[in-house]
């Protein structure tokens, strides 16, 4: 290999290594969602650092109502009452295989651009629940979302239905829009991302030392 070819090879190798490093980089920062239903509006801020996710919930007046701290390593969920400075651990249960097997999953091939991302549509139907949830998925370094959804299945239907998606294809992706409807397409709720902010997060936001443990918070 002559010196010119060697330089080109080294340059290409460096580019490949840089791309691999970027693809393995974990997202750190916050993601803001708004949930709309026929009768209410709820706001959420997801704060992410390493293997921890904090979900802060606000009512339609943007006043804090509760928060969750999800540990992706030990798969625990802590529920916080921010107004009374109390917390408790949420019991989590595995989903029965039959429930997942009764779901119909369709990768529609439809796509649209949301927040600058090309989002592809996945639909999950459950006839017993009379529910169809559509996920408009965007790919990036959102490595937290799929493992978070597996721990947080008891919090929202869309986390539970997400379990039916092919998990091997859900690495580094996150839904920019989630549409929950009946099988006759009557809307139940819509989750929409309002903002994605990548920035360093202080680990203290996951610290429970300022709260008192309470066994019957929920």
Secondary structure as the mmCIF struct_conf table of DSSP 4:
data_model
#
loop_
_struct_conf.conf_type_id
_struct_conf.id
_struct_conf.beg_label_comp_id
_struct_conf.beg_label_asym_id
_struct_conf.beg_label_seq_id
_struct_conf.end_label_comp_id
_struct_conf.end_label_asym_id
_struct_conf.end_label_seq_id
HELX_RH_AL_P HELX_RH_AL_P1 UNK A 3 UNK A 24
HELX_LH_PP_P HELX_LH_PP_P1 UNK A 25 UNK A 27
STRN STRN1 UNK A 29 UNK A 37
BEND BEND1 UNK A 38 UNK A 39
STRN STRN2 UNK A 41 UNK A 49
TURN_TY1_P TURN_TY1_P1 UNK A 50 UNK A 51
STRN STRN3 UNK A 52 UNK A 58
TURN_TY1_P TURN_TY1_P2 UNK A 60 UNK A 61
STRN STRN4 UNK A 64 UNK A 71
TURN_TY1_P TURN_TY1_P3 UNK A 72 UNK A 75
STRN STRN5 UNK A 76 UNK A 81
TURN_TY1_P TURN_TY1_P4 UNK A 82 UNK A 85
STRN STRN6 UNK A 86 UNK A 89
HELX_LH_PP_P HELX_LH_PP_P2 UNK A 90 UNK A 91
HELX_LH_PP_P HELX_LH_PP_P3 UNK A 94 UNK A 96
HELX_RH_AL_P HELX_RH_AL_P2 UNK A 97 UNK A 101
TURN_TY1_P TURN_TY1_P5 UNK A 102 UNK A 102
STRN STRN7 UNK A 103 UNK A 114
TURN_TY1_P TURN_TY1_P6 UNK A 115 UNK A 116
STRN STRN8 UNK A 117 UNK A 126
TURN_TY1_P TURN_TY1_P7 UNK A 127 UNK A 130
STRN STRN9 UNK A 131 UNK A 139
BEND BEND2 UNK A 140 UNK A 141
TURN_TY1_P TURN_TY1_P8 UNK A 143 UNK A 143
HELX_RH_AL_P HELX_RH_AL_P3 UNK A 144 UNK A 151
TURN_TY1_P TURN_TY1_P9 UNK A 153 UNK A 155
HELX_RH_AL_P HELX_RH_AL_P4 UNK A 157 UNK A 162
TURN_TY1_P TURN_TY1_P10 UNK A 163 UNK A 164
BEND BEND3 UNK A 165 UNK A 165
HELX_RH_3T_P HELX_RH_3T_P1 UNK A 167 UNK A 169
TURN_TY1_P TURN_TY1_P11 UNK A 171 UNK A 172
STRN STRN10 UNK A 173 UNK A 181
TURN_TY1_P TURN_TY1_P12 UNK A 183 UNK A 184
STRN STRN11 UNK A 187 UNK A 198
HELX_RH_3T_P HELX_RH_3T_P2 UNK A 203 UNK A 206
TURN_TY1_P TURN_TY1_P13 UNK A 209 UNK A 210
BEND BEND4 UNK A 211 UNK A 211
STRN STRN12 UNK A 212 UNK A 213
TURN_TY1_P TURN_TY1_P14 UNK A 215 UNK A 216
#
